[in-house]
Amino acid sequence: MCDAKICTDGEKMDIKKSAVAGTLESNDVFVEIEESDTLKIEIESIVYAQFGEDIKNTVKDMLDKMDVKAAKVSLNDHGALDCVIRARLETAIKRASEVEA
Amino acid sequence: MSKVLRSIEEAVKLIGVKSGMTLSFHHHLRNGDYVLNAVMAEVAKAGIRDIKINASSLFDVHEPLLDHIRNGVVTELETAYMGAKIGAAISSGILAKPVTFRTHGSRGSTIADGSSPVDVAFIAAPTSDKFGNCTGKIGKSACGSLGYAFSDAQYAKRVVVITDNLVETELENPSIKGDRVDYVVELESIGNVAGIVSGTTRITRDPVGLVMASYAARIIEASSLLKDGMSFQTGAGGASLAAAKYLKDIMLEKKIRGSFALGGITGYLVDMQKEGCFDKLYDVQCFDLDAVESIRTNPCHEEISAIQYASPDNIDAKVNKLDVVILGATEVDTDFNVNVHTDSNGKIMGGSGGHSDTAQGAKLSMIVAPLLRSRLSIVSDRVTCISTPGDTVDVLVTQHGIAVNPKRAELKQRLIDARLPIVDIHELKDKAQKLAGIPAPIPVGDKVVANVVYRDGRIIDTIKNI
């Protein structure tokens, strides 16, 4: 829905370094991005039983929209809303790709 | 002849604690209590099995109890509350028989009327004389009120006082009198002071908490109950204390003098009483050091028993004279039923305590809780566990609006007239779902791990293993 905004000129996002965004506070999510040859997603969440699938879909959707093909993406979620997860992911990916956020 | 024994081991032996008995404990030393673990270690060592424990509450400090359960020393539990670590283990199904959850009031009444008899009561006493006259008001482990232990001391077949401050001279005005006490045991320490009481209880600075607290105070103001003689109870949580602060400001400004504040007493209620907001404090349990200091020195701060506080068999119970109570919840459903026993995963992490006692007794019972906690909605179609029935709950306060039980139409109109943000409880549920998404249903097992027994003795819900 907002690919253009997220992707900054539609360029492919290359993960150039490790980066993080977010916190471990309640209602937030801590996102870590690392370089990797393949795409790996790790999700830890205190609401995994209720929202695990939703979170997984959100991560895949964001990676797709930002055209990230290879990276290790780790989430430590303390009950962040979907919009928060998206924002933290976007920031972490931009930091890891050295794109001005 | 003296009642004073050298050790718990000796007391267990002389009393003849044997397999199949019920032992009782009270929780005024809260998460600092050493007594339950010390007693159960001796019981286990003596090879005794199949013990039922009736404890007013169980805290995570009592984790060694889990081994006694796994080893068959303890096979039955009755309590009004349990901490999250104990609760998670119970939820996993380690206990053969389901836990009996009662309320603080009905724990007292069922011990008194013999429907839940106690063989031996162990009283954790911060100070005792050699006759067993004891008090919680003084001593290095002072915890203030011993209110929940009164029924145990009065009605158990045998009573053992365990203290870490054995005084030579006969104690004046003891909380529990020695004529009910069989033995007195002195220990080096009965508890960890840091876990017994909080140093200070702080008012929340979280803006969401403050918004809810201010709504709560304005609801009281608009309810027609805010007048001379008003009585009040609130918890020790940050938002509850903030509500008390706003209420205090209103009471002082309007020069309203209430009759009493009730319950677990905090320093905040002590200050309100001192400043003239209430004539008296009635106290079953002190939450902080200021409350302990007050119950020791302030003649208007009175220690009361669980039966005086909240027994369903006592028409004069203080909860029946209560105008306003502010309570918490892990979940509320669209019928206003409240869950305080389990988290949203269905794991035990609490208990009624006095929740359903006060909700039924008070003229205005108010639940204060944020609409979302870590993406989980407070409002659902049906709570995971019914702790307090919805017909005893009047108002739900969230930061996104206030829902009034449809049974209370007149109250609802008053709150609308006071320009408070009134919403239908279904709207709150929809709003939470819009923000957080719809949670996947949680699978539960088919073994009953706990029965929730209401004030009138009915099992109103069961908790399944998870």
Interface residues (C-beta under 8 A of the other chain):
Chain A: S26 N27 I46 V47 A49 Q50 F51 G52 E53 D54 H78 G79 A80 L81 D82
Chain B: S344 N345 L372 R373 S374 R375 L376 L435 A436 G437 P439 A440 I442
